Amino acid sequence: MLMNNTSKLIVGNWKMNTTLPEGSLLLSRIIKELTNFTYPELVICPPSTHLYAFSKELEKSKGPLNIELGAQNISEHEEGPYTGEISATMLHNIAKYVIVGHSERRKFFNESDAVDGKKLQTAIRHRLTPILCVGEDQQERSDGHAKQKVLDQLNTDLAHVTSQEIKDVIVAYEPVWSIGTGNFAKPAQVEEMVWLIHNNLIEQFGKMAGSKVRVLYGGSVDGENARNYLNIKGVDGLLVGGASLNYKQFAKIVRASA
Ligand code: PGA
């Protein structure tokens, strides 16, 4: 758990939703809804087509509400013939964070742990803060393999990260069966997995470095349940999908975390 720091990190993942005009409107509504609200760090991960315009927009509106931008994915490669991919260099001065290994990337784009491990390293090399997503699917949970699945993902994806670098990595526990389903994870289930992750990080990187890593929870988080998840010991913030597209819901989640 993040020591000596009680502020929670809220990340909104818009996925493949909104055109640029719709996204700009949503961003301005979020900012307006949270006017006069002091918040250390709120992260929005819009589609990549929005990042540049949003970065300019946010430069103008810097205030007590600090919104940073994140990308939803990056290429593991530096540059070259990789049609459709976005490199870490392209995100310089535009995004500060990047989601790595989201279950939708793993499922629909066949991203393996080996590839996600490389993406993570690319992000670190370029000083982007990676948000590494891990979590089991329904079958793995029913079969009693949930813990092993998450440990395998952590061990493989973080295999080449040093204890110097791990401090700048964020891990999100996202049970796949709860993402976008309204199938709420019980607080006890979240607590058990979040501590499994914290302990694994300490085991892999030592107490000094491992205990500094923030662990978020994600999966059907909304304005109603956000506080319950944030109150779980070991949960350092939330990764929000669907509810981040609704400015009132999202603002409610942010307020719950203050
Ligand atoms: P959800 O998505 O909040 O819609 O369940 C979470 C995520 O995919 O990160």
Boltz pocket constraint, residues with backbone or C-beta under 6 A from the ligand:
constraints:
  - pocket:
      binder: B
      contacts: [[A, 13], [A, 174], [A, 178], [A, 179], [A, 180], [A, 181], [A, 218], [A, 219], [A, 220], [A, 221], [A, 239], [A, 240], [A, 241], [A, 242], [A, 243]]
      max_distance: 6.0
